[in-house]
């Protein structure tokens, strides 16, 4: 068997090596502490594999991303988001009957319990929709308490109800009545209708918007062991229920270094625009570490993010189709151009990531900046669900419980202080 050797304090330890079919190499340290009392230390887990997974493959050096083996470029061009959900969760693409049944299930379960509408009354109109989404998803476990016994059904429920919860949070924020889901519309069409229709007049669905949303959701659908997915796996590893695990994933995604970056990109582009559009000035500020260029850099992609390449092109097309001339798109392109020529960004392999252009498209679609990370969550939902399911189904899964190197005080006497 393949082995790696570690020498520690003069003692040699043999560590089994696991190799993936794409040439990835993992040194299995599962018995290291038991044999040597040593652990590994890896801030940010950049070198730590937490599991084996057959869902998504990323080759960050070469900008490759595949869902269940299918290249992202092909999936983005040919698939429907609902098919991608099925593919990620079940491992294979559906045949026509399976797809029809899956679509039916997703529409059938899209309503939320009528009582849940009352929850929205308690939130301030200014409440962040990510806070609402995570609370509402956790609240679903009060309606479906045996979540882990009926996993397939509850996966459907989450995929079906998340868009309803997201659209209701938007309606609440702008003070409009909730628009109920409609079973005659596509997954994306139904979401847009719930977001933008008003009872007083018919809402004309735009095929451009449906297509754009479909693309955005697909590109966000999974990204292997990112921060929010690892959170879902970690919470799930304690045998917490599916809704609680996904709610935790939403919270992890909210952070500006992860999914929250799409909101921050727009804020940054607006700031540069309002300050006269001098991108060089802001590149300099980023180099001086006064701020981070949001939407730039990635833990895994070190050459380019294939999702950003697709979205850059899509941003041009969607804005043109909608007849929108957004000066922020020009600023984004100039910023990318300047940064990609700059030694600071080149030497650190910092390229635009998926969040750099997504906000411009969402904005053109009429989706407010505050909702951007919620849109990301809707896209990432099938990925989270697929990983939660895979983790639970893997007999090797144990409760996730990292170790630490303790750096605090040595033992000291409390009684001595108490006696003073
Ligand atoms: N702007 C300026 N400098 C940056 C940026 C940035 N966006 N990102 C990284 N750097 C610099 C760091 O200062 C560091 O420089 P140093 O080595 O001289 O100290 C170097 O590049 C490496 O950065 P790390 O923070 O160590 O990289 P890490 O892999 O830990 O972080 C991350 C990756 C969080 C994505 C980071 O690049 C970042 O903060 N980007 C901006 C936020 C963002 O766009 N997040 C979305 C990521 S994609 C997603 O979650 C969907």
Boltz pocket constraint, residues with backbone or C-beta under 6 A from the ligand:
constraints:
  - pocket:
      binder: B
      contacts: [[A, 44], [A, 256], [A, 257], [A, 258], [A, 259], [A, 261], [A, 286], [A, 287], [A, 291], [A, 292], [A, 293], [A, 294], [A, 295], [A, 296], [A, 297], [A, 298], [A, 299], [A, 300], [A, 348], [A, 350], [A, 353], [A, 354], [A, 355]]
      max_distance: 6.0
